[in-house]
Amino acid sequence: MYIFNSHSEFFRHPQGGIKTNETITFKILVNRKSFGPQLLIEKRHDYDRICYDKIKMEWISREKNYDIYRAETLIKEYGHYYYSFIFDDMKSPDYELLVYDEDYITPDWAKGGIIYHIFVDRFFRRKILSKKGAIIRKWGQTPYYLPDEKGRVLNNDFFGGNLDGIAEKLDYIASLGVNIIYLSPIFEAYSNHKYDTGDYHKIDPMFGTEASLKKLIRKAKKHGISIILDGVFSHTGDDSIYFNKYGRYDSSGAYQSKDSPYYEWYTFNNWNEDYLSWWGIKTLPQINKNNPSYVDFITGKKGVLSHWQKTGIRGWRLDVVDELPDEFIEKIRSSVKSHDKDALIVGEVWEDASNKYSYDRLKKYFCGKELDSVTNYPLRKGIIEYVKNKDCTLLFETMNKIMETYPPPTLNCLMNILGSHDTERILTLLGSSSIPSSKDQMAESRLSEPELKQGIKLLKIAVLLQMTLPGIPCIYYGDEAGMEGWIDPFNRRCYPWGKENKDILDFYYFITKFRKANKVFAEGKYRCLIHDKEVFVFERFDENERIIMAVNLSQNDISLKLKEDMVEYTSLKKGKVFNIKEEDFLILMKK
């Protein structure tokens, strides 16, 4: 009866999220025997919808057996919307339309760059620092993973990586084309991972001092690298100045007294042993993020964010941002941007962030008042599904969804990851033919020679996609060196200095140099040319450049035929027909 493609510029222009007060043009092809449609726009608030506008579409022309209708409109209020087409006897499916504030901008300096994610304790140790209760391990040993006699995994083994160690390796990090280092939490805490914050105003002594951070920031800046920190604001540690369960701090914590200035930060069902904790983990008492005292402590003029922004950091990655109320995130943005309007704010989100519900609330991450970016786990899932299972359907659909709904300023800042401290190492995931059934087996697990060979081949393709699709690729330290490992803590081993996999590292040098040399990867447009299960071909382009990435994961060589001459990036072969070998890729360019 009708033809409409929500991913097409012809049918809906512009694509992506829409600015407030920006004209949107809709077109639809309707069978001539049908009556003209109306465009229905509804605003969404949590699980409710209300009619925003209903517009009679205008007939503009005919094409074969179809009439073409058009409607133009603009939306004045940012938020989440649906649109659909109404006919006399039917209604089309609903299509999403995210509208963001017209003043929303994201940092240009970050776009086109590369992020390097460092788990500080395991990257490089220059001089071993220590503190009471820390167990110092030999570099490269397997992290402790077995529970103690009380069933607890204490995460109190340290390998000595610290901020000075990172500063010493800046030449290496810069050689990968990196312009942003994202540090795992560095504030004082009992554990090696530091997600159990003990004191938001102090650097953990295992990592250095505030002077160490300032020195790292200063030296990194000379390499064109900015530092962003991990902000863990949904919970603290039970061993903290604020909760103080074990009395290690010279203060009155919420666990010790109802008169503590921090008592109302937490929720006790029955003081003091029965309290809400993050995901039921008793060492991580949950914060009441609506508490005015806590919100001011983090976002106020003398708050945590202000303190660390003054050191020269360029932004934050907000841990489990789904658990932070919109009002809190808005205040975080306001505080950070008041110090540096170009600071980068990334939220940890594992799903589609354009329509995310959390605690029965529709999140407003991309409406212009909260985040610049999110951790792009949906893309990671699409890439792995394609590379591992030889089916690009999920990758194609994921990219369509992102391009259709995410605001362009957000799109070019997305943190595109293949691995993180929360996931298996990407080489292990792609190369392994089976998954170990226990942590004991995971501790000993290594890829066999055939698995490693296949894993490297697939890893190169995954990294090609990560480096060239819209957004900012994030390298998890050591992925470029061929590090292996299943889930935590085996994905957090020590960087293998002097024992890197040269084949993998050389490929990272190749692909990061290629990305850095071509500005089209900063804000160029994306278009998929072929999505045929094992074959995925797309282009990035602007008015000056056109680059095609063509991947063939089939068991046969294929021929790619183009309408115009292109040049193959590595061989400099020129023409309109190119051969792509089985389980291989080509990069084609035209400038």
N, C-alpha and C positions, 0 to 999 in steps of 0.2 A: 504493500500500500504506500510505503514511503521509504526514503533512503536518508539516513543521517549517520555521520561518523564523528563522534565527539572528539576524536584525536586529530581531526583534519582541520587545517587552517581555512579551507574553503567553507566548511560547515560551521566552524566557530572560531572567530578571530577577535582578539588574540588568544593564543593558547596559554596554558598554565594558569596560575592564580591571577586574579584581576585586581587592579588598583581601584580604590574608591573613586568615583566620578570619572572613570575611564569608559569610553564607549565600547560596548560589546556588540558584535554583529553575529547574528544567527541566520543560517540558511538551511532549508530542508527541501528535498525533492519529493513531491506528492503525486501519486497516480492521478491522471486527469479525471478519472471517474469519481474522485473523492472531493470533498469540500475543503476549503482552505482552513489551515490550523490556527490555533492560538498558542502563544508561548506563555507558559505558566512558570512563575518564579516564586519559590517558597523559601522563607528563612527558617533555619534550623536552630533551635535552642535546646541543648541536651537531647532528650528523646521526643520533643515536641516540634511541630512544624506549623507555621502560620503563613497565609498567603501574603506575598510581598507585592506582586504585580501580575496582571494578566493582560497580554498584549495581542491584538489581532495582527497576524502577519500579513505583509504586503506581497502581492503577486508581482514578480519582476520579469520573468521570461519563461520560455518553454525549452525543454531539451528532450528530444525523442518522445517517449510516452509519459514524460513527467512535467509538471509545473514546478517552477522554482519560487519559493516564498522566502521573504527576508523580514527580519525584525531587528531593530537597534534599540538598545537601552543602556542605562548606566545605573549603578547602585551606589548610594550615598553612605551606607553604613557598612563597616567591615564586619565580617562574620562568615558563617557557613551557610550555603544556600544549595537548593536543588532547582533544576529547571527541567521541564518536560513539555511535550507538545500534545494539545488536546484537539481531537477531532470530534465530529458529531457522535460517533458511535464507539470511540475508543480513546485511550490515552497511552502515550509512549512510556517506556521505562523512565525512571528518574536518572538524571545525570548530576554529578557533583559540580559545584562552582564555589571555589574558595575566594573570598574577596578580602584583600588586605589593605591596611591604611596607606594612603598615597604618599605619606612621608617616610615609609619604611625603606631603609637602605641597609646594606650589609657591607662589611669591610672589603674594599677593592684590593687592598694589599695582599689579602689571603688567597684570592682567586687565581687559579693557574698554578698554585704552589703545591707543595707536598708536606704532609705532616709525618713526624716520626714520633711514635708512642713508646715511651720508656718506662718500664717497671724498674724503679730506681735502684733497689737493692741488688738487682741481677745484671746491671749493664756493665759497669767498670768500677773497680776499686783502685784508688790511688794510694790512700793511706787508710788503714782500718780504724774506724771510729767505733766506740763502744758505749754501752750503758748497762745499768744493772738489770739482770734478768735475761739479757740477750745471749743466745748461743751462737758463737761464730763458727761457720763451717768452711771447709776447704772449697775453693772456687771450682765449680763444675760438678760437685757432688749432687746426688738426687735430693731435692728438698724433702723435709719430713712430711709424711702424709698419714702415718698411722696415728690413731687416737691414743691418749694416755689411759691410765687405769680408770679414770672417771668418764671415759668416752669422749674426751675433748681433743680437737685438733687445735693446738695452741698457736700455730703460725709464729713461733718465737725463735725460729732459726734464721740467721742472717748470713749473707755472703760478703757484705762489705761494700757494695756499690753505693756511691754517694754523689752529691752535687759536684764536688771537685773532680770526680772521675768523669762525669759527663763533660765538664769544661775541657778536660784534657783530650777528649775525643771529638771535639767540634769540627776539626778538619775532615775527619772521616764522615761525620753526619752531613756536612755541607757538600761533600763529594757526591752524595746521593740526590742532590738538587733540592734538599729540604729547606723550607723557609719557616716552618713552625715545629717546635718541639713541644709535645704534650706529655707532661709528667704525671705519673700516677701520684696519689696523695703524698705530700711531703711534710704535713704537719705532725707534731708530736703525737705518738700513739704507741700502744703496747706491741702491736703485731708488725710483721714484715710488710704487709700490704697497705697498712695505714688507713683502711676504711673505717677503723674504730677510733675516730679522732679523740685525742686526749686534751689538746689545747690548740685552738684555732689560731692563736697568736704566736706560736713558736714553731720553728723548724725542728723536726726530730733530730736529736743529737747523733743518731746513727748516720744521718744524711748531711749534717753540717750545721750551719747557723744562718741567720738572716744575711749576714755578710757573704756567706758562700753563695746564696741565691743571687744576691746583687752582682757578685763577680761573674756568675754564670750568665746572667742577663746581659751584662756589659760586654763580655767576650763574644757571646752569641750574636749580639747586634753587629759586631764587626764582620761577621760572616753572613749578614743579611738574614739572620734567624731570630724569630720571636719566640717567647716562652709563654705557654698557657698552663694553668694549674687545674687540678681536679678538685671541684668543690663538692664536698660530701655534707649536705645540709638536711638530710632526712632523718639521720640518727647520729648518735655519738658512740663512743666506747663506754662500757660500764666502768672501765679504769680510766676515768677522765676527771678533770678539775670540776666538771659540771655535775657528774653523777657520783663519782668517787666511792664506788662500792667497796674498795679494798683499803681505803684510807691512806692511799699513797700520796695524795696531794694535801698540802697544808691549807685546806679550805673546807667549807661546809657544803657538801654536795647534796643533791636531791635524795640520794639513798640514805644519807645520814640524818637529815633533818627536814621537817616540813617548813621550817623557817629559812631554809636555804634560798638565796635569790634565784636559784635554778629549779626550784621544786615544780613550779607551774609549767616548765618546759616539757615535762614528762607526764605520762598518764599512768597512775597507779590504780589498779583494781582493788588492791589491799596493800597499803604501804607497810613495809618497804620491799618485800620479796616478790610480790605479784604486780608486775608492770608490763606494759605493752612494749614489745621489742620487734625489731625489723625482721620480718619473716619468721618470727618465733625464735630467733637466735638471741639468747639471753645476754651475750656480751655486747649486743648492739641495741641498747634501749632507744625506743622510737621517740622522735621529737614531735611535739604538738606545733605544727608549722603555722598555725593561726594565732599563736601566742604573741601578743604585741612586743613583749620584752625580748623574745628570741628573734623575731623579725628585725627589730631595731638593732639587736646585737650583730646581726649579719649585714644588714643593708643601711644602717644609719650612718650619719656623718663621721662618727668615730668607730664604725663597725669593721668587721672582718674584711669585707670586700675592699673598703676604702684603704685599710692598712696595707694590703698586699698590692693593690693597684699602684700605690705610691712607690713601690720598689721597681716598677718598670715592666711588669708582666703585661701581655697584650690580650689576655682573655681567660675564659674559664670553660671547662667541660663540666656540666652539672650532672652529678651522679643521680641515677634513678629519678629523673626530672618528673616522671609521671606522678610521683608521690608529693610533689610540691604544688600547692594551690596556685591558680592563675595569678591571684593578687600578689603572692609572694614572688613569683617569677617576674612579674612586671616591676616590682621594687628592686629585684636583683639587677634587671636590665637598666633601670634608671640610675642606680648607684654606680654600676660599672661604666656606663656610657658618660656619666657626669665627669669622670676622671679622664676617659679616653673614648671619644665618640666612635673611633675606629676599632675598639676592642671587639674580639670575636667571642660570641657566646654560643656554645654547642650543648645541646641536651642529649642525654642518653635515652634513646627511644628505640625499642626493638621492633616495632611494627610501623605500619603506614602512619606517619605523623600528621597527615593533613586532616584526618577525621578520627583521631584517637580518643576513645573514652577511657577515663580513669576515675575510679571511685564514683561512677555514675555521673560524671561531668564530661562534657565535650570540651576537650582542651583547645586553647586558642594559640597554640605555639606559633603559627605562621600568620597571624592576623596583623602583625606589625608592632606589637608591644612587648614581645617576649624573647624568642630565640632567633638567632641568625642561622642556625644549622642544627642538624641532628646526626646521630650515629646511624649510618645508612645500612642497617642490618637487612632490610628487604632486598637491597641490591646484592649484598653478600650471598643471601640465600639463592637468588636467581642465578648468579654466576656459578656457584657451586653445583646447583642442579644441572646447569648446562654442561659444565666441564666434566663433572663426575658421571652423569647419566646420559649425556649426548642428546639432550633435548632442550632447546632454547625457548620453549613456550613460556615458562615462568619468567625468564629474563625479559623477553619481549613484552609480556603483560605488565611486569613491574615497571619497566621503563615508560610504557604508555601511561600508567597511572601517575607516575612521578611527573612526567611532562605535562599531563593534563591538569593536575591539581596544585602542584607546588608553585609558589611564587618564584619568578625568575631570580630575584635577589637571593632567595634561599637555595635554589637549584645549584647555583654556581659555588655555594659554600658547603654543600653536603659533605660530611666526613665519610668517605667511601672506604670501608674496611674489608679486609679478608680474614683478619684475625685480631684478637685482643686478649687481654688478661682473663677474659670470661669465656673464651672459646678454645677449641682444639687448635693446635698449630695447623696452618693451611696445608703445608707439605704432607703432614701426617694424614690429614683428612682426605686429600686427593690421592695419595699413593697407597694407602692401606687397603688390603683386600678383605680385612675383617676387623672387628672392634673387640678389644680385650674385655673380658667379663668381670674383671676385678681390678682394684687399684694396684694390687701386687703385680698383676700382669702388665698394667699400664706403666709401672715404674721401670720394668725391664724391656718394654716394647721398643723395637727399632725396625725401620723398614728394611726388608731384604733388598738385595741388589736389583732384582727385577722390579720390585715395588718402588724403589728409589728412582730408577730410570723412568718409569711411567709417571711417577709423581712429579718429577722435574719437568717433563714434557707438558703435563697438564697445568702445573703451576705457572709456567711462562705464559700460557694462554689466559689464565685467570688474572695474572698481573697486567697483561696487555689490556684487558677489559677494564680493570680497576683504574689504570692510569689514563684511559682515553675517554671513558664515559663521563657525562657531566658531574661536576663536583670536585672535591679535593681528595686525592688518594691518601690514605693513612697507612704507613708501614709500621707494623708491630715489631719492635726491636728484634733482630735476629731472624725474622722471616727471610730477609735478604741474604742471610748466611746459611740458610738451609736447616735451621733449628727444627727439631721434631718434638712432639709431645702431645699427650691427650689432655684431658681436662685438668683444672687446678689441682695440685700445684705443678704438674708436669709441663704445662704451657708457660711456666715462669722460671725456667732454668736459667743458668748463667750464660751470657753471651760467649760464644766459643772463640775468643780472640786467638788468631793464628791457626785456627782449624776450620775456617769458613769453607763452605762448598763453593769453589771458584766458578763453576758453571752457572750456578744460580746468581752469585754475586755479580758476575760479569753481565748477566742479562739485566739485572736491576740497574747497573751503570748505563747500559744501552738504552733502556726504556725511559729512565728518568731524564737522561740527557735529551732524548727525543721529545719528551713532554715539555721540558723547559725551553727548548728551542722553538716551539710552535705556539704562538699566542692564542691560537684558535681554541686551545683547551681551557683558557680562562673563562670566556663567556660566549664562545661560538655555539651555534645552534646544533641540535642533534636531529638526525633522521635515520630511521631504520630502512634499509634497502631490500634486505632478504631475511626472512625468518622461516626456515624450512627444517625444523627439528635439529639436524646435526650441523646445519649451516646458518651462521648469523653474520650479516654484513650491515654495517652502519657507517654513517659519515658525520664528521664535525665540520662545520663550514661557517664562513662569514663572507663579507664582500671581497676579501682579499685572498682567502685560503679555502681549500677543500681537501680534506684528508679522509680516506676510506680505510676502515679496519675490516678485514674479511677473514673469518675463521671457519675452517672446515674440520669438523670432528668426525667425519665419516671415515670408513675404511677404504675409501677410493679417492683418487685425485679428481678434482672437479675443475671446470673451466668457468671463469668469470668474464662475462662480456659486458662492456661499458659503451655508452653512447659517445663518449669523448675520450681523447688521449689522456692517459695518466702516466705517472712515473713511479715505478716500484722503489720504495725507500732505500733498500739495502743494495740492490743490484743496479739501480738506475735504468733498468729496462723501461722503454717507453712503448705505449701502444694502447689498444682498446680491449685486447683479450689477454687474460693472465691465467696461468695454471696454479692452483693451490693444492699442495700435496696433502695426503691423508694426515689427520691430526696435526695440522699446521695452520699458519696464518700468513697473511700478506698485509703490508701497509702501503697504500697507494696515495700519491700526492699530486695536487695541482695548485700552483700559485700564480 
